[in-house]
Amino acid sequence: MKTVKSPFKFKGGVHPDYNKELARDMPIERLPLPGELVISMSQHLGAPAKCIVKAGDEVKRGQVIGEKNGFISVLVRASADGKVKAVEKRLGPAGSSADAVILETVPPEDNNPAPILPPLDWKTATREELLKRVEEAGICGMGGAGFPTSVKLNPPPGKRCEYLVLNGAECEPYLTADFRVMLERADRIRVGVEIMRKILGMCAVRIAIEDNKPEAITAMEKAFADIEGNVEIVRLPVLYPQGSEKHQIYATVGRIVPEPPALPIDVGCVVENVGTVAAIADAVEKGEPLLERVTTVSGDAVATPKNILAPSGTKYSDLVAFCGGEKEHPAKIISGGTMMGFAVSSLDIATTKTTSGLLLLSSRKVFQYGSQACINCGRCLRACPMNLNPAEISKAVEADDIKTAENAHVMTCIECGACSFGCPAYRTITQFCRRAKASIRARMAAERAAAAAAKAAEDAKKEAK
């Protein structure tokens, strides 16, 4: 195992104020069990889980309360003992609503309960047994969209993973949850890598960490010192969005992922967040499903920024209370980081498996602005890491010309926010891109439905004859 500097630098990118010093030195603290959890059925990319409990049911920690509802879906388990108060639509961090189980929690009777799933010896377990464990543990990507991990670790026929890339960049401002996991749980990450290599085959491993995390690099060097095979820690230059999986693949192995619908596996790569890798280790060796995660609570309006290990479904208000409450009234609350996170209007929203951060920012850190006309300065073009023309796309969407935006490859946009960050006219370019992509996806879904209906009608005619 060796540590190297990244030999590749992607085009574009920006340098926001990182503000990580607020929480980076705060060790992970476990949150006392809240009295109520709001456990969403939509904690991952793809179809929401199908809720299988109802009001009045008593559930145990780790019990399945939401079944997979499709190939791209993840099951949901209760993150505490308790009684179901209700099953109702609740608002999520990104602004959409989904069914959620409102759980009135009960403190555990045993502080050392038996494993929820039978522990496995990964050295003797088969690949199929390990894949099944990842699926039944309800693990999804914990660093971004929440792609089902069991699907990612099972490449389709004809595809092979040559490089397993561990995403430890954590380039979003303020967030330090992954940093603390690398410092405090490096041994679990090591075990997770061994398990994933057995599932994927003995692929090469690249551990990607930005240069502003030297302590994490040291911790990972120690944990992986005696690992066998082609393993490298790659020091990345500090540049947002280094955490994007496409750019991380380029920065570590020099491969370029083509435009959608191409995926990293199409260039022989699988990328997983370091927190996800540690969760895989716990699911296999300890029989512990993904029921909790580390979330950074930070910002200048919170009394004491912290990195908190909390059960999924914890309300933001409980996280803030554990941090000593508000130091002053926040002018803005963000779920996630300042670049790709979502502004929320209430602390009643609850955490999910992908909740990496919660930021409370004072009026000194935010300001009101009005979006103006594009001045054609080109800053968004220079900032875009995907080589797009954000100005052209935003103007097309503003004119409701979605076709032009599509022809300008808007579907390639990763919504990193670099274009909006650098725009002197304060144009909401990223939001324009999201709007265009949503419209295109809706059109494509309608076309697929129409094609399916036409085929069904044609098949019915043939049967009638």
C-alpha positions as CSV (number, residue, x, y, z in Angstrom):
1,M,0.0,0.0,0.0
2,K,1.3,3.4,-0.9
3,T,0.1,7.1,-0.8
4,V,0.3,9.1,-4.0
5,K,-0.7,12.5,-5.3
6,S,-3.5,12.6,-7.9
7,P,-1.9,12.8,-11.3
8,F,-5.1,14.1,-12.9
9,K,-7.0,17.4,-12.5
10,F,-10.4,17.9,-13.9
11,K,-11.5,21.0,-15.7
12,G,-13.5,23.6,-13.8
13,G,-14.3,23.6,-10.1
14,V,-14.5,26.3,-7.5
15,H,-13.0,27.1,-4.0
16,P,-15.9,28.0,-1.6
17,D,-15.1,28.8,2.1
18,Y,-15.0,25.4,3.7
19,N,-15.6,26.4,7.3
20,K,-14.7,22.8,8.5
21,E,-12.9,24.1,11.5
22,L,-16.2,24.5,13.4
23,A,-16.7,20.7,13.7
24,R,-13.7,18.9,12.4
25,D,-12.1,18.3,15.9
26,M,-15.4,17.3,17.6
27,P,-15.4,13.5,18.2
28,I,-18.5,11.5,17.2
29,E,-21.1,11.6,20.0
30,R,-24.1,9.2,20.2
31,L,-27.4,11.0,20.5
32,P,-29.6,9.7,23.4
33,L,-32.7,7.9,21.9
34,P,-35.3,10.6,21.0
35,G,-38.9,10.1,22.2
36,E,-40.2,10.1,18.6
37,L,-38.7,9.1,15.3
38,V,-40.1,9.8,11.8
39,I,-38.8,7.0,9.6
40,S,-39.3,7.7,5.9
41,M,-39.9,5.0,3.3
42,S,-37.9,7.1,0.8
43,Q,-34.3,7.2,2.2
44,H,-32.6,6.2,-1.1
45,L,-32.6,6.6,-4.8
46,G,-35.4,4.7,-6.7
47,A,-38.8,3.5,-5.6
48,P,-39.8,4.2,-2.0
49,A,-40.1,1.1,0.2
50,K,-43.6,-0.3,0.7
51,C,-44.7,0.3,4.3
52,I,-45.8,-3.0,6.0
53,V,-46.8,-1.7,9.5
54,K,-49.8,0.3,10.7
55,A,-50.8,2.5,13.6
56,G,-50.8,0.6,16.8
57,D,-48.2,-1.9,15.8
58,E,-45.3,-2.6,18.2
59,V,-42.0,-3.0,16.5
60,K,-38.5,-4.0,17.5
61,R,-35.3,-2.3,16.6
62,G,-34.1,-3.8,13.3
63,Q,-37.5,-5.1,12.3
64,V,-38.4,-4.6,8.6
65,I,-41.1,-1.9,8.4
66,G,-40.7,-1.2,4.7
67,E,-40.2,-3.8,1.9
68,K,-38.2,-3.2,-1.3
69,N,-40.6,-1.9,-4.0
70,G,-38.6,-2.6,-7.1
71,F,-35.1,-3.4,-8.4
72,I,-33.8,0.1,-7.6
73,S,-35.1,0.2,-4.0
74,V,-34.0,-0.4,-0.4
75,L,-35.8,-2.0,2.5
76,V,-36.3,0.1,5.6
77,R,-36.0,-1.2,9.2
78,A,-37.1,0.3,12.5
79,S,-34.2,2.2,14.0
80,A,-35.5,1.7,17.6
81,D,-38.0,-0.3,19.7
82,G,-41.4,1.4,19.9
83,K,-45.1,1.7,18.9
84,V,-46.3,3.0,15.6
85,K,-48.3,6.2,16.3
86,A,-49.2,6.8,12.6
87,V,-48.2,6.2,9.0
88,E,-48.6,9.4,7.1
89,K,-47.0,11.6,4.4
90,R,-44.1,13.7,5.7
91,L,-41.8,16.2,4.1
92,G,-38.3,15.1,3.4
93,P,-35.0,17.1,3.3
94,A,-35.2,17.6,-0.5
95,G,-38.7,19.0,-0.4
96,S,-40.7,16.0,-1.5
97,S,-43.2,14.0,0.6
98,A,-43.2,10.3,1.2
99,D,-44.9,7.8,3.6
100,A,-43.3,7.8,7.0
101,V,-43.7,5.7,10.1
102,I,-44.1,7.9,13.2
103,L,-42.6,5.8,15.9
104,E,-43.0,6.5,19.7
105,T,-39.8,5.0,20.9
106,V,-39.2,2.8,23.9
107,P,-35.8,2.7,25.6
108,P,-34.1,-0.7,25.1
109,E,-34.3,-3.2,28.0
110,D,-30.8,-4.5,27.2
111,N,-27.8,-2.3,26.6
112,N,-26.1,-5.2,24.9
113,P,-28.8,-6.8,22.7
114,A,-28.3,-9.8,20.5
115,P,-27.3,-9.2,16.9
116,I,-30.2,-8.3,14.7
117,L,-28.8,-10.5,11.8
118,P,-26.6,-13.6,12.2
119,P,-23.0,-12.4,12.1
120,L,-21.0,-13.7,9.1
121,D,-17.4,-14.7,8.7
122,W,-16.7,-12.8,5.5
123,K,-13.6,-14.9,4.8
124,T,-15.6,-18.1,4.5
125,A,-19.0,-16.6,3.3
126,T,-19.8,-16.9,-0.3
127,R,-20.1,-13.9,-2.6
128,E,-23.9,-14.5,-2.8
129,E,-24.2,-14.6,1.0
130,L,-22.3,-11.3,1.3
131,L,-24.4,-9.6,-1.4
132,K,-27.6,-10.8,0.3
133,R,-26.4,-9.4,3.7
134,V,-25.8,-6.0,2.2
135,E,-29.3,-6.0,0.7
136,E,-31.1,-7.2,3.9
137,A,-29.1,-4.7,5.9
138,G,-30.8,-1.9,4.0
139,I,-27.5,-0.3,2.9
140,C,-27.5,2.5,0.3
141,G,-24.9,5.1,-0.6
142,M,-24.5,7.4,2.4
143,G,-22.6,10.2,0.6
144,G,-25.0,11.4,-2.1
145,A,-28.2,10.1,-3.8
146,G,-28.4,6.9,-1.9
147,F,-28.0,4.3,-4.7
148,P,-28.8,0.8,-3.5
149,T,-25.4,-0.7,-2.5
150,S,-26.4,-4.3,-3.3
151,V,-27.1,-3.3,-6.9
152,K,-23.9,-1.4,-7.3
153,L,-21.9,-4.3,-5.9
154,N,-23.5,-6.7,-8.5
155,P,-22.4,-5.5,-11.9
156,P,-24.5,-6.7,-14.9
157,P,-23.2,-9.5,-17.1
158,G,-20.3,-8.4,-19.2
159,K,-19.2,-5.7,-16.7
160,R,-16.3,-6.1,-14.3
161,C,-15.0,-3.9,-11.5
162,E,-11.3,-3.2,-12.0
163,Y,-11.1,-0.3,-9.5
164,L,-12.9,0.1,-6.2
165,V,-12.7,3.8,-5.3
166,L,-13.4,4.9,-1.7
167,N,-14.8,8.4,-1.6
168,G,-13.3,10.2,1.4
169,A,-13.1,13.6,-0.2
170,E,-16.0,15.2,1.7
171,C,-15.6,18.4,-0.3
172,E,-18.8,20.1,0.8
173,P,-18.3,23.1,3.1
174,Y,-18.9,22.6,6.8
175,L,-19.3,18.8,6.7
176,T,-16.9,16.7,8.7
177,A,-18.9,13.4,9.3
178,D,-16.8,11.4,6.8
179,F,-13.6,12.9,8.2
180,R,-14.5,11.7,11.7
181,V,-15.5,8.3,10.5
182,M,-12.0,7.9,8.8
183,L,-10.3,9.0,12.0
184,E,-12.4,6.9,14.4
185,R,-13.5,3.9,12.3
186,A,-10.6,3.3,9.9
187,D,-10.5,-0.3,11.1
188,R,-14.1,-0.8,10.0
189,I,-13.4,0.8,6.7
190,R,-10.5,-1.7,6.2
191,V,-12.8,-4.6,6.9
192,G,-15.5,-3.2,4.6
193,V,-13.0,-3.0,1.8
194,E,-12.0,-6.6,2.2
195,I,-15.6,-7.7,2.1
196,M,-16.3,-5.6,-1.1
197,R,-13.2,-7.0,-2.8
198,K,-14.5,-10.5,-2.2
199,I,-17.9,-9.5,-3.7
200,L,-16.4,-7.7,-6.7
201,G,-13.3,-9.8,-7.2
202,M,-9.8,-8.8,-6.2
203,C,-10.0,-5.4,-7.8
204,A,-7.5,-2.6,-7.3
205,V,-8.5,-0.1,-4.5
206,R,-8.0,3.7,-4.6
207,I,-8.8,5.7,-1.4
208,A,-9.5,9.3,-2.4
209,I,-9.0,12.0,0.3
210,E,-8.5,15.7,-0.1
211,D,-5.2,17.3,1.0
212,N,-7.0,19.3,3.7
213,K,-7.5,16.1,5.7
214,P,-4.0,15.0,6.6
215,E,-5.1,13.3,9.9
216,A,-7.5,11.1,7.9
217,I,-4.8,10.2,5.5
218,T,-2.6,9.1,8.4
219,A,-5.4,7.1,10.0
220,M,-6.1,5.3,6.7
221,E,-2.4,4.7,6.1
222,K,-2.2,2.9,9.4
223,A,-5.3,0.9,8.9
224,F,-4.3,-0.3,5.4
225,A,-0.6,-0.7,6.0
226,D,-0.5,-4.5,5.6
227,I,-3.3,-4.9,3.1
228,E,-2.4,-7.1,0.1
229,G,-2.9,-6.2,-3.5
230,N,-3.0,-3.0,-5.5
231,V,-4.1,-0.5,-3.0
232,E,-3.3,3.3,-3.0
233,I,-4.4,6.3,-1.0
234,V,-4.7,9.2,-3.5
235,R,-4.2,12.7,-2.2
236,L,-6.6,15.0,-4.1
237,P,-6.0,18.8,-4.4
238,V,-8.6,20.8,-2.5
239,L,-11.1,21.6,-5.3
240,Y,-14.9,21.4,-5.3
241,P,-16.5,19.1,-6.4
242,Q,-13.8,16.5,-5.8
243,G,-16.5,14.3,-4.1
244,S,-18.4,13.8,-7.4
245,E,-17.9,10.1,-8.3
246,K,-17.2,10.9,-12.0
247,H,-14.5,13.4,-11.1
248,Q,-13.1,11.1,-8.4
249,I,-12.7,8.3,-11.0
250,Y,-10.8,10.7,-13.3
251,A,-8.7,12.0,-10.4
252,T,-7.7,8.6,-9.2
253,V,-7.5,6.3,-12.3
254,G,-7.7,8.8,-15.2
255,R,-10.9,7.3,-16.7
256,I,-13.8,9.3,-18.1
257,V,-17.4,8.2,-17.5
258,P,-19.4,8.9,-20.7
259,E,-22.6,10.9,-20.6
260,P,-25.8,9.3,-19.1
261,P,-27.0,6.7,-19.1
262,A,-23.4,5.5,-18.7
263,L,-22.4,4.5,-15.2
264,P,-19.0,4.2,-13.4
265,I,-19.1,0.4,-14.0
266,D,-19.0,1.1,-17.7
267,V,-15.4,2.2,-17.2
268,G,-14.6,-0.6,-14.8
269,C,-15.1,1.4,-11.5
270,V,-17.3,1.2,-8.4
271,V,-17.3,4.2,-6.1
272,E,-18.5,4.0,-2.5
273,N,-18.5,6.5,0.4
274,V,-16.3,5.6,3.4
275,G,-19.3,5.6,5.7
276,T,-21.1,3.1,3.5
277,V,-18.0,0.9,3.5
278,A,-17.9,0.9,7.3
279,A,-21.6,0.1,7.4
280,I,-21.0,-3.0,5.2
281,A,-18.4,-4.2,7.7
282,D,-20.9,-3.8,10.6
283,A,-23.7,-5.5,8.7
284,V,-21.5,-8.6,7.9
285,E,-19.4,-9.0,11.0
286,K,-21.8,-7.7,13.7
287,G,-25.2,-8.4,12.1
288,E,-26.0,-4.7,12.4
289,P,-28.2,-3.2,9.7
290,L,-27.9,0.4,8.6
291,L,-30.1,2.0,11.3
292,E,-28.0,5.0,12.2
293,R,-25.4,7.3,10.8
294,V,-23.0,10.2,11.6
295,T,-24.4,13.7,10.8
296,T,-22.5,17.0,11.1
297,V,-24.5,19.7,12.8
298,S,-22.7,23.0,12.2
299,G,-22.9,26.7,11.3
300,D,-22.4,29.9,13.2
301,A,-25.9,29.9,14.6
302,V,-25.7,26.6,16.5
303,A,-24.3,26.7,20.1
304,T,-21.9,23.8,19.8
305,P,-21.2,22.2,16.4
306,K,-21.0,18.4,16.6
307,N,-20.7,15.2,14.7
308,I,-23.6,13.1,15.9
309,L,-24.4,9.4,15.6
310,A,-28.2,9.3,15.5
311,P,-30.8,6.8,14.5
312,S,-32.5,7.3,11.1
313,G,-35.7,9.3,11.6
314,T,-34.2,11.7,14.2
315,K,-35.9,15.1,13.9
316,Y,-33.6,18.0,13.2
317,S,-34.9,19.7,16.3
318,D,-33.5,16.9,18.4
319,L,-30.0,17.2,16.8
320,V,-30.0,20.9,17.4
321,A,-31.1,20.5,21.0
322,F,-28.2,18.0,21.5
323,C,-25.8,20.7,20.3
324,G,-27.0,23.1,23.0
325,G,-29.7,24.8,20.8
326,E,-29.5,27.9,18.7
327,K,-26.8,30.4,19.6
328,E,-28.9,32.9,17.6
329,H,-31.8,32.8,15.3
330,P,-30.7,31.2,12.0
331,A,-31.4,33.1,8.9
332,K,-31.1,29.9,6.9
333,I,-31.3,26.2,7.7
334,I,-29.7,23.8,5.2
335,S,-30.0,20.0,5.0
336,G,-26.6,18.9,3.7
337,G,-23.8,21.2,2.6
338,T,-24.0,24.7,1.3
339,M,-23.3,23.7,-2.3
340,M,-25.6,20.8,-2.9
341,G,-27.8,20.9,0.2
342,F,-31.4,22.0,0.4
343,A,-32.8,24.9,2.4
344,V,-35.5,23.7,4.8
345,S,-38.2,25.7,6.6
346,S,-38.6,23.6,9.6
347,L,-36.7,21.5,12.1
348,D,-39.5,19.0,12.2
349,I,-37.9,17.3,9.2
350,A,-36.1,14.0,10.0
351,T,-32.8,12.5,9.1
352,T,-32.5,9.6,6.6
353,K,-29.6,7.3,5.6
354,T,-28.2,10.0,3.4
355,T,-28.3,12.9,5.8
356,S,-24.7,14.1,6.0
357,G,-25.2,17.5,7.6
358,L,-27.5,20.1,9.1
359,L,-26.4,23.7,8.9
360,L,-27.7,26.7,10.9
361,L,-26.4,29.9,9.4
362,S,-26.8,33.4,10.7
363,S,-27.6,36.6,8.7
364,R,-23.8,37.2,8.6
365,K,-23.4,34.2,6.4
366,V,-26.3,34.6,4.0
367,F,-28.0,37.5,2.2
368,Q,-31.0,38.2,0.1
369,Y,-30.4,38.6,-3.6
370,G,-32.4,39.0,-6.8
371,S,-31.5,37.0,-9.9
372,Q,-30.6,39.2,-12.9
373,A,-30.1,38.7,-16.6
374,C,-27.1,36.8,-17.8
375,I,-24.2,39.2,-18.6
376,N,-22.4,36.6,-20.7
377,C,-19.2,36.8,-18.6
378,G,-18.4,33.1,-19.0
379,R,-17.7,32.4,-15.3
380,C,-20.1,29.5,-15.2
381,L,-18.4,27.9,-18.2
382,R,-15.1,28.1,-16.5
383,A,-16.5,26.7,-13.3
384,C,-18.5,23.8,-14.7
385,P,-16.7,20.5,-14.1
386,M,-18.8,18.8,-16.8
387,N,-17.7,21.0,-19.7
388,L,-21.3,22.3,-20.2
389,N,-22.5,25.8,-21.1
390,P,-24.6,26.6,-18.1
391,A,-25.5,30.1,-19.4
392,E,-27.0,28.7,-22.5
393,I,-29.0,26.1,-20.6
394,S,-30.3,28.5,-18.0
395,K,-31.5,31.0,-20.7
396,A,-33.2,28.2,-22.6
397,V,-35.0,26.9,-19.5
398,E,-36.0,30.5,-18.6
399,A,-37.7,30.7,-22.0
400,D,-39.4,27.3,-21.5
401,D,-37.2,25.9,-24.3
402,I,-36.5,22.5,-22.7
403,K,-35.5,21.0,-26.0
404,T,-32.6,23.4,-26.4
405,A,-31.5,22.6,-22.9
406,E,-31.6,18.9,-23.7
407,N,-29.5,19.4,-26.8
408,A,-27.0,21.3,-24.6
409,H,-26.6,18.1,-22.6
410,V,-28.4,19.3,-19.4
411,M,-28.9,15.7,-18.4
412,T,-25.1,15.5,-17.9
413,C,-25.3,18.1,-15.2
414,I,-24.4,16.8,-11.7
415,E,-26.1,19.7,-9.9
416,C,-22.9,20.6,-8.0
417,G,-23.8,24.3,-7.9
418,A,-20.4,25.5,-9.1
419,C,-22.0,27.6,-11.9
420,S,-24.4,29.4,-9.5
421,F,-21.6,29.9,-7.0
422,G,-19.5,31.9,-9.5
423,C,-22.3,33.8,-11.2
424,P,-22.0,37.6,-10.6
425,A,-25.6,38.0,-11.7
426,Y,-26.8,35.6,-9.0
427,R,-28.7,33.5,-11.5
428,T,-30.2,30.3,-10.1
429,I,-28.5,28.2,-12.8
430,T,-28.5,25.0,-10.9
431,Q,-32.2,25.3,-10.2
432,F,-32.8,25.9,-13.9
433,C,-30.9,22.7,-14.7
434,R,-32.9,20.7,-12.1
435,R,-36.2,22.0,-13.6
436,A,-35.1,21.0,-17.1
437,K,-34.0,17.5,-16.0
438,A,-37.3,17.0,-14.2
439,S,-39.3,18.0,-17.3
440,I,-37.2,15.7,-19.5
441,R,-37.6,12.7,-17.1
442,A,-41.4,13.3,-17.0
443,R,-41.5,13.3,-20.8
444,M,-39.5,10.1,-21.0
445,A,-41.7,8.4,-18.4
446,A,-44.8,9.4,-20.4
447,E,-43.3,8.1,-23.6
448,R,-42.4,4.8,-21.9
449,A,-46.0,4.5,-20.5
450,A,-47.5,5.3,-23.9
451,A,-45.2,2.7,-25.6
452,A,-46.2,0.1,-23.0
453,A,-49.9,0.8,-23.5
454,A,-49.6,0.6,-27.3
455,K,-47.8,-2.7,-27.0
456,A,-50.4,-4.0,-24.6
457,A,-53.2,-3.0,-27.0
458,E,-51.4,-4.6,-29.9
459,D,-50.9,-7.8,-27.9
460,A,-54.6,-7.8,-27.0
461,K,-55.6,-7.5,-30.7
462,K,-53.3,-10.4,-31.6
463,E,-54.9,-12.6,-28.8
464,A,-58.4,-11.6,-30.0
465,K,-57.6,-12.9,-33.5
